[in-house]
Amino acid sequence: MTQTIVAADDVFDMRVCQLGEGPLWHPLQERWYWFDIIENKLLAKDTQGDYSWQFDEMVSAAGWVDDHHLLLASETGLYTFDTRSQVATKRLLIELESNNPLTRSNDGRADPWGGFWIGTMGKQAEFGLGSIYRFYQGELRQLVTGMTITNSICFAPNKSCAYYTDTPRQQIMRQPLDSQGWPKSEASVWVDLRKQNLNPDGAVVDRNGNLWNAQWGASQVACYNPAGELIKRVIFPAKQISCPAFGGVNMDVLLATSAAIDADKEDKNAGVTFTLRLETTGLPEYCVELKNDY
């Protein structure tokens, strides 16, 4: 039987995001970060207060590098960012489709080897413009092409595979990995959501290998066990839930971003950010290991 959990009044941050995405718990800072992609913003919150940085282009995903630095994915590249700065200055590591003004970065996450996977997509969700890349030891390598809305990038705790989706296809894919974290065979369909007409968005894996998937337009984060079976649903009071992440000192807090863009007038919480304490615990996000001085 599938367990249903209702997160009724668990608003974490009332700042409205047009497109909230990319939540990250920094385990050394004990601070949450997330993005409003459309507004070119990085947001953050901890016990000391709220933070916000305004960039000159779209930013969408991050990994933590050390006590103070993040790796940021933007529409033109991967950058490092010093979170101690009060201004949104960033230092380029490597370009990412910078010669294509039609695309931007979207979903991304650090992998267990210290690499960083990042998806791209058309700014207007144009068919087939998206790709997934891996940045590892200074090299950016394209892994998957011909995608439309890249999402759900996360990794099994035993390092056996990565997961990802092309949201309009409504299928979560499982990609076997070799000992260095590179794809070693063809990806296969792991969860097929076409019959339910559900749209897989961002995802994260917990300590037991269960995948928690935000499902755009369905007000929920759905949890699937390693066999791909639905075991839990968390219902949030916003329709367009976009991406979950685990965090908190005990890694037992599930944060979920949402979006106000194209929301119904009745969706009073559209764009706010939610947290919910669970009995389940997540894994700390992996550190991005950079080859050169940054």
C-alpha positions, -999 to +999 in steps of 0.1 A: +000+000+000+013+035-009+016+058+021+003+093+015+017+122+036+000+156+035+022+186+040-005+211+049+012+242+064+049+235+060+060+267+042+097+272+047+102+304+027+075+328+014+096+345-013+078+337-045+098+321-072+086+322-108+105+290-113+119+276-081+145+249-088+178+233-078+176+231-040+209+222-022+217+217+015+253+228+022+264+203+049+292+225+062+273+258+062+241+242+074+223+264+049+197+258+022+202+272-013+178+272-043+172+291-075+146+312-092+157+304-128+135+329-146+145+358-123+182+350-125+184+346-087+201+324-061+183+323-028+194+309+006+182+306+041+196+294+074+191+301+111+207+335+108+185+348+080+176+350+043+200+357+015+196+365-022+220+372-051+209+387-085+229+374-115+231+387-150+219+354-166+198+324-157+213+301-130+197+268-122+217+242-102+246+240-078+270+217-059+291+226-029+329+228-033+342+237+002+332+258+033+324+289+012+323+281-025+296+267-048+297+254-083+270+272-102+254+261-135+242+289-157+230+294-193+266+299-205+289+279-182+299+263-150+312+288-125+325+290-089+308+314-065+320+326-031+289+326-008+306+352+014+302+378-013+273+402-011+274+406-049+267+380-076+302+377-090+312+343-104+344+328-119+342+307-150+354+271-149+342+260-183+317+271-209+284+253-214+266+258-247+277+295-245+275+297-283+238+287-283+215+316-272+185+293-274+195+271-245+201+273-207+211+250-179+184+232-159+186+203-135+220+192-121+237+174-092+271+163-079+279+126-084+296+103-059+330+106-076+332+144-072+319+151-107+289+173-116+261+163-140+241+191-156+213+192-181+204+218-207+172+227-224+157+253-248+147+285-231+112+280-246+114+242-241+120+237-278+119+200-288+152+182-287+176+211-279+186+197-245+216+175-235+231+161-203+268+166-195+292+155-169+319+178-156+347+157-141+384+164-135+383+195-156+366+179-186+330+186-197+317+156-217+283+153-234+264+121-223+229+124-237+215+145-266+181+152-282+163+159-250+137+186-244+134+192-206+163+175-187+154+166-151+156+140-122+195+138-122+205+118-091+226+087-082+221+054-064+240+052-031+259+021-042+272+041-073+256+015-096+236+039-117+224+074-124+188+084-130+174+111-153+143+121-173+132+140-203+100+154-186+077+154-217+085+117-223+071+109-188+097+082-182+125+081-156+156+064-170+182+043-152+218+046-165+244+020-154+277+035-145+313+022-144+338+024-116+347+060-126+311+072-129+308+071-167+279+054-185+288+019-194+258+007-213+225+019-227+200+036-203+167+018-198+132+029-187+130+025-149+096+042-141+070+048-168+045+075-159+027+078-192-004+058-181-008+081-151+000+112-172+025+124-147+054+147-155+086+138-137+106+169-126+136+171-102+145+141-080+168+130-052+178+096-037+176+089+000+199+067+022+180+035+013+182+041-024+146+053-028+140+080-054+119+110-045+105+126-076+087+160-079+058+157-104+050+189-121+013+198-120+004+171-096+011+188-062+034+160-051+067+143-046+064+106-053+088+081-037+099+049-056+119+020-041+149+007-060+127-017-079+107+013-093+076+007-072+057+036-058+058+035-020+050+070-008+034+103-019+040+137-002+012+161-011+020+198-010-004+228-012+010+240-045+004+225-079+037+230-096+062+212-073+095+213-091+124+197-072+131+180-038+162+178-017+171+163+017+189+184+043+189+195+079+214+186+105+200+151+107+193+149+070+156+142+077+141+173+062+126+172+027+126+206+010+106+211-022+106+241-045+077+252-066+068+276-094+045+306-099+048+307-136+015+298-154-001+289-120-038+289-115-052+318-095-064+293-069-029+282-063-022+305-034+012+290-025+026+289-061+063+297-060+069+293-023+094+268-008+083+240+015+100+218+041+087+187+058+104+165+085+103+128+077+112+095+093+133+089+062+169+103+060+187+115+030+223+114+020+245+145+023+252+160-011+285+150-026+313+175-027+323+187-062+360+181-065+378+207-087+410+198-104+426+233-105+428+262-082+396+283-081 
